[in-house]
Amino acid sequence: MKKRFLSIMIIFILILTSCRYSIDIKVHNNDKDEKTQSVDSDKKNNTITAKNLGYELPKPKEFYSANGEYTPLEIEANVPDIKIQSSLSNIENLNQFGNLNDVQKEMIEKNGFVVNPTDSQQLFYIYEANTYNRIPSFITTDSVLQLYHIFYDYTLRQTEVEKLYIELKELNKNMVNILNQKYQDTKNQKDKELVGKTLAYFALCEKLLGEDSSLPDEIKTLVEEDYANVKAESKTLSSITGTDVDYSLFKVRGHYTRSDELKAYFGAMSMYGVVPFILSDSVGKRNEDGAYMSIIATEALEELPKEKGMDLWEDIYTITEFFVGSTNDINPMEFGAIVKAAYGEMPETKDIAGGMDKLYAELDKVGQAKIKNSSIGLCFRFMGQRYIPDSEILSRLSNEKRPFPSGLDVMAVFGSQRAEELLDSLYNPSKEWDGYKKEYNEVKSEFDERSIKDKTGNIYTTWLYSLESLNQRFPEGYPNFMRNKAWESKSLATALGSWAELRHDTILYGAQSSVECGGEEEEPPKVTGYVEPNPEFYNRLIWLTKQTMEGLSQRNGISDSMKEKCENIIELLEFLKKCSIKELKGESLTYEENDTLMTYGGTLEYLSSSIAEAQDWYQIESDTDKNMAQIADIHSANTSGGMGYLEVGVGNAAEIYVAVPIEGKLYLTRGAVFDYFEFIGNERLTDEAWQNMVKRPPKRPLFVEDYMQEEEGEEIITPEVPYSSGC
């Protein structure tokens, strides 16, 4: 019997993954004030760190240390230029696709491909249907981006449940205990009030974690008042900090709806990241109460035994920094250095007020956050949400005149010429805001100056860097279907769909801007598939996956079982890169390579299921997780019509039909791609609500008309003898 590529690997992994793994991690979490979703594009900001203050702060491990800095590929493409003839008459296997309607055929003749929606809940279902129906597959970049998303999301959530949630409860309990004692010991009435509010802040976290502490009645009252705000998801003044808070950010979303532990973790981390201690407002006016509470919280953290305080904080911070990035606002490590510079050491409670002038002299040296609330100058967050470059772009390219930006703004700044054209032709933001183009050019110029090292500082930014490779314009030598505006729009939708999944996976941390097979082996069809030929993309995703595995290993954050899965993803990506390079050079794929493409859907389902610790996709416990449709609110604005939220997401799988050149002839292939949505809603959506909505989805972005026939086609014609891979 013939042995297929990857078959031994799959059997081996099936054995390995029969045992659950446990994660031992050090992580860092980050939540951010919704106010960072508001926009102040008239003011530029500096990164809010203490690195330019001369303070000695712990340095994070470099993200790229394991495999060195990324080096782009140099590929010379030489694909034969075969034109599609009228009525698709020179497509060799057209008779396999009697399901296509006239509009779809016209779009294939014009652009070389067409996309249309389906009700498939995962991309790999389309590929598995291809295998069964002997249809040659078009292996898309979307399919491996979806696989990486599943790996990233499950790794993160298991880290949160099995490590961070436990450490967070311990850390917060320790903070409540030490602050409760400090409250009892403080005699001065003004000092006692501020220590009490700081205690109430952590006591509310305790309540959100489902824990309870013995507290003075006046502290319980503060906690209950703000807890009511959390439950009401209102936008109102915090009784604890005295600051405006958008409590709708506490609405559990993303993967955090999947278990009680994740819900509790989301709530407490939202408190750490959303509710600020304001140090000064946007015009520099002091808020000394906020500064006082920041000192009390930092002092309490440092007074705890290291293993009960700062070690736990750093555990949580370190890995979440690796996943998403550094905090957008001043955190306890930075603030501790600033306070010691002002006071000489951490001051006693009674001495805090006397050193405020020196403290603010030090704070004057600190730049404001890149993603900020227009009313806040500087603020302290115990575990603030992270700076992410796309939120800075959305923030700077929106204001009261243009309250809602678009994902196209992000992709245009990241180098997509097609996104820039679509903004001008379809959206025309300058009509709303005459200063848009000037601001866009400034933002674009700043981001163009970033080096590869700047773009690859953590998993989040490297994921974005991988997406940049989708938005290039392909020169002669690449297949015809890749050299037109319709393909550029399709690739833009792929990048946006993956970006939406990235925002979904990191919704808690990123600062917002305001195979079923069996039977006997048989001879596969002659033409079995074609890989979307973008070697640079696969190379970047390989590098990102290696960095993810190595970086988490350095931080004791990945099990041997998950390492095996990660290595299998890398092996698959290496295989796709190799195939795409051969295609661009005009070389034929081997029998084994074609055979692997034929069973691609089964490989995708197996890898996806094993990451989710299920033997097959149908055994996943969460119905929500079984469905790829996911949503994330990424920006908010208060307009005359009330609060609105910019939602980005992916729906069910869409199918793509592509005419590809193989050995001097054209063949029609079928693959799976993202169905991207972007719209303004009046509430923050959960995945569950979105999966119900997507049954009758909202209007898609206008640019999908370039490549999509929105009427669903007929079912693929099943041959008299379907194919059984026998794997």
N, C-alpha and C positions, 0 to 999 in steps of 0.2 A: 504494500500500500504506500502511496506517496505521502511523504511527510511535508507538511506545510510550514512555511515561515511563521514563527511565533507560536506554533501549536504546543511545542514542548514548554515554552515559557508560560503559556496559559495554564496548562495542567499543573505546572510547578507552583504557580501563584495561587491556583484554586486550593492547593494543599495549605500553602502558607496562610491564606486569608481565612481559613476555617477557624482560626483563633482570633478573638478580639485583642486589640492592643490598648495599652494605656499610655497617656502622654505625660511626660514630666517636663514642664516648661517654665520658662521665665518670660512673662509677657508684660505688655503695657497697654493700657486702655485709654481711650480718649473720647470725650464727648464735647460737643461744642454748642455754644449758644446759638439759637436760631437767629439771633440778631446778626450773627455773622452772615446770615442770608441776606440781610439788607445790604444795599449797595451805596457806596460812596465813591464814585468813580472820579471825582474831582481831586482826590488826594492820593498821593502815592505813599507807600508804606515801606518800612524796613523790617527785615526779619526780626522777630522779638526773641532774641537770645542774649546771653551775657557774654558771648564770645569776643565782642569788641570792647568789653569793659575792663579787661585785664584780670578777671576772676578765673580761678582755676576750677573748671568743671569737669566731671567725668566724661570721657570721650566714648561714644558708642563704637562698637565694632564696625569696621567698614563693610558695607554690603557686598562689595565686589572682591573681598579679600580671598575668597576660596578659589575662584577661577580666573582671577585677573580682570582687568578692564575689558569691556566688550569691544571686539573688532569686527566691523562690518565685512560682509562678503563682497567679492568682486566677481560678477558673473557676466559672461558675454552670451547673449541668447541668439540662437540661429534656427528658429522654427520656420518651416516652409510656409509661404504666404498663399494659402488656399482660400479662394473666395467662395462664398455660399451662392449657389446658382438659384435662379427663380424657382419658386415653389419647393425649395429644399431638395431639388432633384438629384443633387450629387451627395446627399447624405446616405451612406451605405445601409444603415439599419433603420430608416424612417418607419418601416412597416411595424416596428415594435411599439410605436408611439401613436396608435390610432386614437388615443385619448385627447390629443391636442386639438384645441379649437382654432379657428381661422386667425383670430387676433394673436394668439400665442405663436402660430407659425409665421405670421408677418413680423413679429418682434424678433424671432430667431433669425429670420432672413436678413433683417436690418442690422441687428446688433450682435448676432451670434449666440444669443441666450435670451431666456425669459424666466421670470420668477412669478410664482403665484402661491397664495396662502393654502394651508391645509389645516386639518384638525388634529394632526399628529402632535402628541404632547412631548416628544423628544426627537431630536435630529436623527438619532440612530435608528428609529423606527423606519424612516424613509430608506436608509441604506439596507436594512434587513429585508425590506420589501423588494429592493433592487435585486438582492441575492436570490430570493425566492422566485422572482419573475424573470431572472436571467437578463436584467437590465444593467448595462455598464454604468458604474458609479462615477460621479464627479466628486472627488474628495475636496471639500472646501476648507478654507481657513476657519470658517465659522465652527466647523465640527470639532477641531482641536482646541479652539478657544473655549468652547462649551465644556470640553473635558477638563481643561485647566481650571475653569471656574468651579466645577464640581470639586476638584481636588483642593483648591484654595478654600472654598467655603466650608467643606467638611473638616479640613484641618483646623481652620480657625475656630469653628464652633466646638469641636471636641477639645481643643485647647482651653477654650473658655469654660466649658462644663467641668472638665477633669482637673483643671489647675487654677485658672484665674478666679473663677467663682469662689472656690474654697479659700484662696489667698485673700480675696477681696473681703470676704466675711470676717476673716481673722484680723486683717488690718483695720477695718472699720470698727470692729468691736474694741480693739485696743485703743483706737483714737477716742471712742466714746468714754472708755474707762478713765483714761488719763485726763481728758477734758472735764469729766464729771468731778474728779478729785480737785482739779485746778479751780473749778467753779466754787466748790465748797470752801477752798482755802482763800479765795479772793475776797477782800473786805471792802475796798473802795467801790462805791456804788456804780460809777461809770465803767470802771474796769470790769466789774462783775457782770454788768449788762452785756458787754461785748464778748466776754468769755462765754456767757450763757448762749448767745446767738451762735457762736462758733460750735458749741456743744450741740445745739439744736440742728445745725447743718448736718453733722454726722449722725445724729439720732434719727433724722429723717431717712438717711441712707439705710440705717439699721432697720427701720420700719419697711422700707421698700425691699429689703432683703428677706423680709418675713421674720425678723428677729425682734426681740423686745428687751428693753433695759429699764432698770429702776431709775426714774428721773424725777427731779423736782416738778411740782405741778405747773409752775410758770414755763418751764421748758417744754413740758408735754403740750401745753396750749399752743406754743409756737409751731411745734411739729404737726399737730393736728390741723392747724390753719393751712399750712403749706401742703400737707398731704391731701387736703380737700381740693386744692388747686391742681395737683397732679392728676387726681381722679377726674376732675372736670375738664382737664386739658385746656384750661383757659389761658388767656394772655393777660397777666395782671401783676401786681406788685407782690414780691416775696415778703412775707412777714419776718423772715429770718435775716435776709441780707438787705432788704429795703430797695432792691433793684427790680426793674421790669423783667419779667421772665415769660417766655412763650412756652407754657407747659404742654402745648400740643407736641412738642419734641419728645415728651415722655411716652407718647403713644407707641406701644411695642410694635415694631415692624421688622422687615427683613427676616433673616432666619431665626430671630429671637422669639417668634411666636410658637416655636416647635416644642418647647418644654417649659415646665415651671422654673427650673434652674436658670434657663436662658432669659426668661421674662424678668426674674428677680435681678439677675446680673445687669440686664439692660436698664432697669429702673435706677439702680444705685449708681451705675457708671454714668447715666444721664445726669444725675445730680452732680457728680464730680465734674462733668464736662460742660453742662448747660448753664448751671447757676454760678455766676461769677462773684468774686469779691472785687468791686471796682476800686481802683487806686486813684484814677483821675478821669474826668470826662474828656470829650473830644476837643475842648478848647484849653485843656490843661488844668482845670479847676480841681483841687485836691478833694479826695474823699477819704478823710483820715480814719473814719470808722472801718472802711474797707481795708485800708492798710493795716489797721490794728488787728482785725480778724485774720488777715493773711499771715501776720507775724505769729499770732497765737497758734494757728493751725500748723505752720512750719515748725515752730518751737516744740509743739507737742509731738510731732513726728520725729524730731531729732532727739527728744528726751526719752522716747521709748527705747528699750534695749534694741540694738541694731536688728536682731533677727525678728523682732516683733513690729518693727517700724520701717525704717528705710530699706532694709533688705526686701521686705514684702512689696513696698512701693516700687522699687527698682525691678523686681521680678515682673510685676504687672506692666511696668513701662517699657522694659527692654524688648520684649517680644512684640508688643503692639507697635512699638516704633519700627521694628523690622518689617511688620506687615504693612503699616500705613505711613509712618513718618513721625517727625518730631512735633511737639505741641505748638499750637498757634499762639498761645498766650504764655505768660510767666508761670512756671511750675515751681514746686517746692524746692527742688535742687537749685534752680537759678535764683529764686527769691532768697533762699538761705544765704547764698554768696553775697547778694546785694545787701541784705540786712547786716551781715557781719562786717562788710566794708563801711557801713554807716555807723554802727554802734561799737565796732571792735570785737564783739561777740554777740551771741543771741542774748537779748536783754531780758531781765526779769520783767514780769507783768507791770509792776509799778514804774518801771523806767521807760516804757515804750513811748508814752506821750512826749517825754522830754527830748527824744531824738528824731522827731518827725522832720524837722528841717533838713537834717543830714540825710535822712532816708530819701526824701524827695529830691535832694541834690543828686543822689545816685540814680534815682529813677529817671531823672532828666536825660541821662545818658542812653537810656534804652529806647530803641525804635518801637513804633507801634506795630501791631499785628498786620500781616499781609491781608488776611481775611477778617474784616472787623465789622462791628456794629457802628453805625454812623454817630451814635451818641456816646460811645465809650472810647476813651483814649487808651489807658493801660488798665489791665485787670489781671488778677491772679485766679487760676483755677487749679484745684487740687490734682486733677488728672484731665487737663483740658483736651478738647478735640484737636485733631492734627491738621497741620497745614498741608493742603493738597493743591497742586497747581491749577487744576481745572476749576476749583472753586474761586481761586483768585481771578481767573479769566472771567468767569461768570459775574463775579462781584464788580470788576472794573468795567465790564461792558454792559452794565445796566444801571439805571437810576430812576428817579421819579418820572422822567419822561419816557423811558423805556423800561418799565418795571420787570418784564420777563425776557431774559436772554434765551439762547437756544444752544443745544448741543453742537450746532454748526459753528458757533463762535469758538468753542473749544477746539474742534477739529481744524478750523481755519488757522487759528493761532499755531497749532501743532503742524502746519505745513500742507494742509489739504487745499489745493487750488480749486477743486470742485466745490468744496464747502464755501469758499470765498465767493465764487461765482453765484452759487445758489442764494447766499445771503443778499447779494446785490440784486439779483433778478427776481427772486420770489418773496423775500422778506423785507428788503429795503429798510434796514433799521435807521438809516439817516433821516427818513421821513418822520419818525418819532422823535429822534434826538439828533439835531444838526451837528453835534460834536462827536457823534459816534466814530466817524472815520478817523478823526485825529487821534481819539483814544485808542481805537483798534490798532492803528499804525504804531503807536508807542508801545502797546502791550506786545504786539507781534515782534517788534524790534528787540525788546528785552528778552523774549523767549527764544528768539533766533540766536542769541548770543550764548545760550547754554551749551556746554560741552556734553559729550556722551556721558562723562562721569556725573555731571549735574543731573542728567536725565535718568540715571540708574542708581539712585541713592537708597532705595528700598523696594519692596515688592510692588507697591502701588505705582510708583513712578516708572518702574521698569515695565510693568504691564502697559502703561500708557505709551512708553517708547516702542514696545512691540507693535502696538496699534498704528503708530506712525508709518510703519513700513507698508501698511495697506493703502495708504492714501497718496502713493506716488503715481506718476504718469509713466506708463511703460512705453519704451521706444520700439522701433522696428526690430524684428527678431523675436519678439514675443507673439503669442497667438493673436489672431485678429480679434477674438472676442474680448481681449483685455485692452484693446487700443481704441476705446471710444468713450464718450461721456456717460453712456448708460452704465458701463462697467465701473467707471469712477463713482457713480452714484450708488451702485450696488456695494462696492467696497467701502464706501462711506457709511452705508447702513450696517455693514459688518462691524466696522470700528465702533459705531455708535451703540450697536447691540451689545458688544462685549463691554464697552464703557458703562452701559446701564447695569450690567451684571456686576461690574466692579463696584459701582456706587451702591448697589444693593448689598453686596457682601460686607461693605465697610460703613454701612449707614450709621452705626453707633460711634465710629471713630473719626470719620472725615468731617472736617469743619465745613458746614454748608455755607453758601453765599446767601444775604437775606433772600448570552446570545442563544437565542433558541435555535439549536441546530442538531442534527442527528441523522442516522441512516448510513447507508453505504456511500463511500467516496465515488465520485463520478467525474468524468472529464468536464472541466469548466468551459463556458463559452469562450470563443476565440478572443473577443474584445471584452475585457472585464472592468476597465476603469481608467481614469485619468486624474492626476493630482493637480490641483490648482497650482500653477508653477510660480511660486513666490519664495524662492530659497532664502532670501533675506528675512522674511517673516518667520519661517521655521527656525532659522538660526537664532533669531532673537528670543523666540519662545523656548528653545532648548536652553539657552543661556539663563533665562529667567527661571526655568524649572530647576536647573542645577543650582542656581543661587538660592532658591527657596529651600531645597533639600540641605545644602551645605550650611546655609545660615542658621536654619533651625537646629541642625545637628550641633553647631557650635554653641547654641544656647540651650542645649538639652531639651529641645522642643519638638522632636519627631521620633516616633518609635521605629524599630527595625521593620515592622510590618508596613508602615506608611512609606518608609524609604524604598522598599521593594516596589510599591505601587508607583512611586515617583520615578524610579529607574525604568519602569515599563513605559511610562509616558514619554520619557526621554528617548527610549528605543524606538517607539512609534514615530516620534517627531524626526529622529535621525533617518528613519526609513522614508518618510515623506519628503524630507529635504533631498535625499539621494535620488528619489524618483523624479522630483521636479527639476533637478539639475540635468538628469538624463533627457528629460523631455525637451528642455530648452536647448540642449546640444543636438537634438534630432536623433538621439539613440533610442533603441527599442528596449522595453522592459523585459526582464527575464520571465520565465514561466513561474518561478516562485514569487516574484514581485507581483505579477498579474493575479496570481492565486490569492495573495494577501489582500489585494484590493477587492477581490470578489467577496471576501468575508469581512470586509471592513466594519459593517454594521454590527456584527457579532462581537468583534474586538472592542468597539466603542462601548457597547452595552456591558460587556464583561468588566472592562476597566472602570466604567462609571459605577457599576454595582459594587465592585470590590472596594472602591473608595468609600462607598456608603455602608460597607460591611454587610452586604446582602449577597446571596448567591445569584440572584437575578433581580432585575429592576422591579418586578412585580412584588417582591418580598419586602420592599422598603415600607416601613410602617406608616410614614406620613404621606397622606394623599397629596398634600401641598408640595412635598419634595419630589414626588413622581412627575410633576408637571413642570416643564421648563419655564412657563410664563412667570415672570418676576417683575417687580416694580420698585422704584425708589424715588422719593421726593428729594430734589436736589437744590431747590431755591424757593424762597417765598417772597411775597410782596403784599403790602397792604394798599389796596387801591380803593377807588370810590365804590366798587362793588363788593368790598370786604376782603378778607384774607384769601389769597390764592396761592397755589402750590404748583411749581413746575415738576411734573412727573415724567420720568423716562423709564422705559421698560421694554421687555421682549414678550411677544405673544407666543402662540404655538409655532411649531416649525413651519417654515415655508420651503417649497421645493423649487429647485432651479434646474432648467434644461439648458445644456450647453453643447454647442457643436464644436468638437475638438479634433485636432489633426493627429492621426495615428498612422504611421508608416505610409505617408503620402496621400491618405484619404481622410474624409470627414466622417465622424461618427457622432451620433447624438447620445449624450450621457445625462444622468440625473443625479442631483445631489441635494443637500439640505442646507438652508441658511437661516439666519435670524430674521424675524419679522419685527422691526423696530417701531416703537411708538413714542411720541412726545406730545404732551398736552398739558393744559392748565386745568387743575381741579380745585374744588372748594374744601377738600379734606385730604389728610395724609392717608394714602392707601396702604393696606397690608397686602401680602401676596394672595391671601385667601380671597379678599375682596376683588383683586385684579383678575384672578383666575375665573371668577364668576362673570366679571365684566367682559372678558375677552371672548366669551361665547358670542357676544354681539359687540365687537370692538369699536372704539371710537375711531374717528377719521385718522388715517395715516398721514405722515408728513407729505407735503406736496411733491417733494422730489422723487418719491418712490414711483411716480408715474413714468419716470425715465425707463424703468426696467420691469415693473410689475404689472401683470394682468390680474386684477383683484377678483375676477370671477374664478371660483375654483374649477379646475379642469375635471374631466372624467377620471375614473379610476384607471390605473395602469392595467393594460391587458395581460392577464395571466396566461402563460403558455400551456399547452396541453400537458407538457412534462416539466413542472417547476424544478428549479435547481435545489439540490440538497448538498450542502458543503461537506457533511460528514465529520465536521470538527468536533 
